[in-house]
Amino acid sequence: MANFLVLPFRYLPGPVTIEPSPEDRMQRSLLIVGDPPLQHEEYAIIVVIPELEDIDKEEALAEVCTILNRDHNAPVTGRVYSIGVGLVRFESSAIRDHLIETGPHTMDRDEIHLFSVIRHDEGLNMRSPVFEREAWVLMLNFPLYYQTNYYVNKVVSLFGKLELWHNPRMDMTKVLVKVLIKSLLLVPFSVVVTRAANIFGMLGRSWSVPIYVLHGRTVHPDVVGNEDLVTPMNASPHPYTLPYLNLAQQHEFDMQRWHQQNADAAWEAPQMQIDNGDW
């Protein structure tokens, strides 16, 4: 998980608005995937340091594109991006990699601002999580219609990476899979497989699938990741401006911490011995 500011307004498709979120809206949802095909190796993100205001991104991106073409013989096409100032496409990945290695580069506007070229998959939103356990996972009552590689993989992707589906005898009573699990806390007791279809008016259908984690092993106990902590008070991890919490949320969070600190102190305090005399 990565927490960072985002201004989404320039990317809205026309005169539309963003609906306000309910207070208990889910902060994040996990999707675990395998290795993708490497089809975008000529793309890169342009990052300007010191960081510019959002309103200045378009001008800065145009300046960087001019510099790349004029001074580095590297013509690019690009668009303003929510990370950095822009997402650009080079004529080849070799040119892109050369500019990544030789950065940062100077800009024309002044001697203070520099720009760097980074890989499109190593932006501000990238972190390195740890997958803590490899284990067998048993799923019961998995709907027969959906016992295919696509849907089993889709369910497993909620908490881990599918390594193997063990089904030598075509046993439809259970789904037994070996999974690389990101965190045991993410494995639910049940997954509700929901069919969104206009079957009975606007009603769909859902099937609850109990999930059990069987024997497994810790893969790399000494490896530490760098994911950000979840923002407290169910605040958005991608606000428009800092801080992450508004005044009301910060006050409530401070009160919760104060009560927790008092409870911890009371728990750790030495217990008073009561002398009952002769009773």
Stockholm file with secondary structure:
# STOCKHOLM 1.0

chainA/1-279         MANFLVLPFRYLPGPVTIEPSPEDRMQRSLLIVGDPPLQHEEYAIIVVIPELEDIDKEEALAEVCTILNRDHNAPVTGRVYSIGVGLVRFESSAIRDHLIETGPHTMDRDEIHLFSVIRHDEGLNMRSPVFEREAWVLMLNFPLYYQTNYYVNKVVSLFGKLELWHNPRMDMTKVLVKVLIKSLLLVPFSVVVTRAANIFGMLGRSWSVPIYVLHGRTVHPDVVGNEDLVTPMNASPHPYTLPYLNLAQQHEFDMQRWHQQNADAAWEAPQMQIDNGDW
#=GR chainA/1-279 SS CCCCCCCCGGGSSSSCCCCCCCTTCCSCCCCCCCCCCCCCTTEEEEEEESCCCGGGHHHHHHHHHHHHHHHSSCCCEEEECSSSSEEEECSCHHHHHHHHHHCCEECSSCSSCEEEEEETTSSTTCCCCCCCEEEEEEEESCCGGGCSHHHHHHHHTTTEEEEEEECTTCCTTEEEEEEEESCGGGSCSEEEEEEEEEEETTEEEEEEEEEEEEEEEESCTTCCCCCCCCCGGGCCSSCSSSCSSCHHHHHHHHHHHHHHHHHHHHHHSCCCCCCCTTC
#=GC SS_cons         CCCCCCCCGGGSSSSCCCCCCCTTCCSCCCCCCCCCCCCCTTEEEEEEESCCCGGGHHHHHHHHHHHHHHHSSCCCEEEECSSSSEEEECSCHHHHHHHHHHCCEECSSCSSCEEEEEETTSSTTCCCCCCCEEEEEEEESCCGGGCSHHHHHHHHTTTEEEEEEECTTCCTTEEEEEEEESCGGGSCSEEEEEEEEEEETTEEEEEEEEEEEEEEEESCTTCCCCCCCCCGGGCCSSCSSSCSSCHHHHHHHHHHHHHHHHHHHHHHSCCCCCCCTTC
//
